[in-house]
Amino acid sequence: MAASIMRGAGLFTRLQTSVSAMRALSVSQSVMQNEPDFLWKLGRLNHVAIAVPDLEKARSLYQDVLGARVSKTVLLPEHGVYTVFVELGNTKLELLHPLGKNSPVAGFLQKNKIGGMHHICIEVDDIKAAMANLKKKKIRILSEEPKIGAHGKPVIFLHPKDCGGVLVELEEA
């Protein structure tokens, strides 16, 4: 008798779990069905940028110590930085070093002497549509027009105060 009560209780628990899971799936599907259609789409993570006080030391760490493929240094005067890309299997790291004292990265390094994560970069399929949509949603964009980034493609930066404390770069794929 006790065994049959235990089997019944176990069946009831499994049934409750299944109903809860179906209810959660139903709610998430209805939420997703109500999402507006965007004229642009987020793509993959392109890179994570790290501000470094010593570019050659950072390059050596990734290339000589960790064995990664590392690009040559690229000068980006319109962004006020030198960049080096570290190739990873599924994304890249971008090492940033300031080009002069007026560089935004110089200001970052003043506050973070040993360096650290500066921004993330996510690809979008249409940068202009993304800008228009984000402006309507009151997300601050740090420039009026896209600039050409390190990959030769248009980029914009979103204000970290509007993005959970993270500086977000969007790059047209």
C-alpha positions as CSV (number, residue, x, y, z in Angstrom):
1,M,0.0,0.0,0.0
2,A,2.8,2.4,1.0
3,A,4.6,1.6,-2.3
4,S,1.6,2.4,-4.4
5,I,1.1,5.7,-2.5
6,M,4.8,6.6,-3.2
7,R,4.4,5.7,-6.9
8,G,1.4,7.9,-7.1
9,A,3.2,10.8,-5.4
10,G,6.1,10.4,-7.8
11,L,3.7,10.5,-10.8
12,F,2.0,13.6,-9.3
13,T,5.4,15.4,-8.9
14,R,6.4,14.6,-12.5
15,L,3.0,15.8,-13.8
16,Q,3.4,19.1,-11.8
17,T,6.8,19.6,-13.2
18,S,5.6,19.0,-16.7
19,V,2.7,21.4,-16.3
20,S,5.0,24.1,-14.9
21,A,7.5,23.6,-17.8
22,M,4.7,23.8,-20.4
23,R,3.3,26.9,-18.7
24,A,6.7,28.6,-18.7
25,L,7.2,27.6,-22.4
26,S,3.8,29.0,-23.2
27,V,4.5,32.3,-21.5
28,S,7.9,32.7,-23.1
29,Q,6.4,31.9,-26.6
30,S,3.7,34.5,-26.1
31,V,6.2,37.1,-25.0
32,M,8.4,36.3,-28.0
33,Q,5.4,36.5,-30.3
34,N,4.7,40.0,-29.1
35,E,8.2,41.3,-29.8
36,P,8.2,44.0,-32.4
37,D,9.9,43.2,-35.7
38,F,13.2,45.0,-35.9
39,L,14.6,46.4,-39.1
40,W,18.0,45.3,-38.0
41,K,19.4,42.3,-36.2
42,L,22.1,41.6,-33.7
43,G,24.8,39.2,-34.9
44,R,27.7,37.5,-33.2
45,L,30.1,38.9,-30.6
46,N,32.9,40.3,-32.7
47,H,35.4,41.1,-30.0
48,V,36.1,42.1,-26.4
49,A,38.4,45.1,-26.1
50,I,41.0,45.4,-23.4
51,A,42.7,48.7,-22.6
52,V,46.4,48.1,-21.9
53,P,49.1,50.4,-20.6
54,D,51.9,48.5,-22.4
55,L,50.9,47.2,-25.8
56,E,54.0,45.2,-26.4
57,K,53.8,43.5,-23.0
58,A,50.2,42.6,-23.7
59,R,51.0,41.4,-27.2
60,S,53.8,39.2,-25.8
61,L,51.5,37.7,-23.2
62,Y,48.9,36.5,-25.8
63,Q,51.5,35.6,-28.5
64,D,54.5,34.2,-26.6
65,V,53.0,32.9,-23.4
66,L,49.5,31.8,-24.5
67,G,50.4,30.9,-28.1
68,A,47.6,33.0,-29.8
69,R,47.8,34.4,-33.3
70,V,48.3,38.2,-32.9
71,S,47.9,40.9,-35.6
72,K,50.3,43.7,-36.4
73,T,49.6,47.0,-34.6
74,V,47.1,49.2,-36.4
75,L,46.9,52.9,-35.9
76,L,43.3,54.4,-35.7
77,P,43.8,58.1,-35.3
78,E,40.0,58.8,-35.7
79,H,39.5,56.7,-32.5
80,G,42.7,57.8,-30.8
81,V,44.1,54.3,-30.3
82,Y,46.6,51.7,-31.5
83,T,45.0,48.3,-31.8
84,V,46.2,44.7,-31.9
85,F,43.8,41.8,-32.5
86,V,44.3,38.5,-30.8
87,E,42.6,35.7,-32.7
88,L,40.6,33.2,-30.7
89,G,38.6,30.3,-32.1
90,N,35.2,31.9,-31.8
91,T,35.9,35.6,-31.4
92,K,38.8,38.1,-30.9
93,L,40.3,40.2,-28.3
94,E,41.2,43.8,-29.2
95,L,44.1,45.2,-27.3
96,L,43.8,49.0,-27.1
97,H,46.5,51.5,-26.3
98,P,46.0,55.3,-26.3
99,L,47.3,57.4,-29.1
100,G,48.2,60.5,-27.1
101,K,46.8,62.1,-23.9
102,N,43.4,63.1,-25.4
103,S,42.5,59.5,-26.3
104,P,39.4,58.1,-24.6
105,V,41.5,55.1,-23.7
106,A,44.1,57.4,-22.0
107,G,41.2,58.5,-19.7
108,F,40.2,54.9,-19.0
109,L,43.8,54.0,-18.1
110,Q,44.0,57.0,-15.8
111,K,41.2,55.4,-13.7
112,N,42.4,51.8,-14.3
113,K,46.2,51.9,-14.1
114,I,46.7,48.2,-14.9
115,G,44.2,48.3,-17.8
116,G,41.0,46.2,-18.1
117,M,38.0,45.4,-20.2
118,H,37.1,48.5,-22.2
119,H,34.1,47.5,-24.3
120,I,32.4,44.6,-26.2
121,C,31.7,44.7,-29.9
122,I,28.6,43.1,-31.4
123,E,27.9,42.8,-35.1
124,V,24.7,44.2,-36.6
125,D,23.4,43.8,-40.1
126,D,22.3,47.5,-40.6
127,I,24.1,50.1,-38.5
128,K,21.8,53.0,-39.7
129,A,18.6,51.1,-38.9
130,A,20.1,50.2,-35.5
131,M,21.0,53.8,-34.8
132,A,17.5,55.1,-35.6
133,N,15.8,52.3,-33.5
134,L,18.1,52.9,-30.5
135,K,17.6,56.7,-30.6
136,K,13.8,56.1,-30.5
137,K,14.5,53.9,-27.4
138,K,16.5,56.7,-25.8
139,I,19.8,54.8,-25.9
140,R,22.6,57.4,-26.2
141,I,25.0,57.0,-29.1
142,L,28.4,58.5,-28.6
143,S,28.6,60.0,-32.1
144,E,26.2,61.5,-34.6
145,E,27.4,59.3,-37.4
146,P,29.2,55.9,-37.6
147,K,33.0,56.0,-37.8
148,I,35.1,53.5,-39.7
149,G,36.5,50.9,-37.2
150,A,39.5,48.7,-37.1
151,H,38.0,46.2,-39.5
152,G,37.2,48.9,-42.1
153,K,33.5,48.8,-41.3
154,P,31.1,51.4,-39.8
155,V,30.9,51.3,-36.0
156,I,29.1,53.2,-33.2
157,F,29.4,53.2,-29.5
158,L,26.5,53.1,-27.0
159,H,26.7,54.9,-23.7
160,P,27.5,52.5,-20.9
161,K,24.9,54.2,-18.6
162,D,22.3,53.0,-21.0
163,C,23.7,49.5,-21.4
164,G,24.1,48.1,-17.9
165,G,27.5,49.7,-17.2
166,V,29.1,48.3,-20.4
167,L,30.4,50.3,-23.3
168,V,28.9,48.6,-26.3
169,E,30.3,48.9,-29.8
170,L,28.1,47.9,-32.7
171,E,29.8,47.1,-36.0
172,E,28.1,46.6,-39.3
173,A,28.7,43.0,-40.5
